[in-house]
Amino acid sequence: MAKASSSKASKPVFVLNGPNLNLLGQREPEIYGSTTLAEIEKQVKAKAKTLGLAVDCRQSNHEGELVDWIQEARTKACAVILNAGAYSHTSIAIHDALATLDIPVVEVHISNVYKRESFRHHSTISPVATGVICGLGTIGYALALEAIKSRL
């Protein structure tokens, strides 16, 4: 991927989280850990600052809202980090929205989806993502920022 122009690099990285991620720290801590989404966002903002990046963190349980934000990223973001939750495995709409982007997209999963139920082994997002990070816990978000920084 080509280096981004300075105008792109001055835009924030959209960090988008999908359904049920607002329940991190409460929902299935044996799978997702005890870190809350608010704590992840705080960590992401701190990491972004060390990399000279800005971030815009958002979460929605609604597929259409995620699609709207991805479309917004076309002009207002330099990159997207997306943990689409269950929509990763089902959403053609999110796939199609991501396919319109000409900026880096990193798909993040906190758990190793390949060690879980077979329906989680397929992602509709991976084919249109720059890269995928899964199974490394919440540090995956920081790793995604590192990867994005290397492409800007």
N, C-alpha and C positions, 0 to 999 in steps of 0.2 A: 504494500500500500504506500502511496506517495506521502511525503511529508505534508502536513496540513499548513495552510497559509497562516500568517500571524493573526489574521482576523478570525480564523476558526479557533486557534489556540486561545484567544482571549475570551471565548465563550465557555460556559460551564460544561462539565460532564453531567449528563442527566443520569441519576442513579434511581432506577425504577424498580419497585418491588410490587409483586402481584398478590393474589388472594391468600389470605390467612397469615401472611408474614407480619401483620400487625399483632399477631398472637405469639411471636417469638418470645422465648423465655417462659411461656406458660404452656404452650402446645407441644406435646411429645418431646420433652427435654432430652430424653434418651437418644433421640435422632438429631434434633436441631440444637441442643445445648441450652444453656440458661441465659445467654445473652439476649437482651431485648432489641427490638428494632431501633429504639431511640439510642441505645448504646452503640449499635452498629453505625448509625448515622453520625454519632459523635466521633467514632474512630475513623470513619471515612473522611470526614471534614478535616480532622487532624492530619491524616496521611496526605490528603490532597494539598493541604497548605505546605507540607514539606516538599512536595513535588512542584509547587508553583501553579497548581490547578485550582479552579473553583468547582464546586459541586452544587447540584440542585437535587436534593433527595425527595422522592415522592413515593407514596404507597396507595394502591387502590385494590379493592376487591372486585372491581368492575372491568371487564374486558374492554369495553368501548372507551373508557377513560384512559386505559393504558395505550390503546390505539391512538387516541387524540394526542397524548403526550409524545408518542413516537413520531407522529406527524409534525408536531411542534418542534421536535429536535432537528428536523431538516434545516431549519433556519436559525434556531436559537441555542444549539448545543454543538460542542466540538466532538462529542462521543457519547455513547450510551452504555451503561452497565445495566443489565436487565436480569433480575431474578423473577421470572414470570410465574413461579410456583407451578401449580397444576396446569395453567395455561400453556406451559412449555410443551406439554404432551398433546394438546388438543387444538390449539388456536391457529387456524389458517389466517384469520384476520390479523393477528400479531405478526405472523410470518410475512404476510403481504405488506404490512406497514414497514417492517424492518427492511424489506427488499428495496424500498424506495430511498433508503439512506445511502449517502456517499461518505459517511464518517465511520470510524471504528465502533463496533458493537461487541461487547463481551457478555456472553451468557454465563451467569453464576448460579450455582446450586450449592447450598450449605452441606447437604448430605451427598453421599455417593449414590446417585440414582441407579447405578448398575448393580448395586448390592441390595436393591429393594425390589418391589413388585415389578413384574415384567412390563406392565403398561407404562412404567416410568423409564424404560430403556430407550424409548424413541422420543426425539425432540423435533417439533416442527420448526423450532427456532435455530437450531444448530446449523442447518444449511445456509442461512443468511447471516450468521454471526462471523465476526473476524476470528474469534476464539471462544473456547469453553473452559470454565474452571468448575470442577465439581468435586465434592467429597473432602475438601480441606477445611471445612468449617467456615466461620465468619471471616477468617483471614483472606478468603477468596476475593472479597471486595477490595482489599488493599492490593492484592496481586493483580486484580483487574486494572486498578489505577496505574500500577507500575507498567503494565503492558500498554495501556493507552498512552501514557507519557512517552514511551519509547517510539510510538507511531506518530506523534505530533511534531 
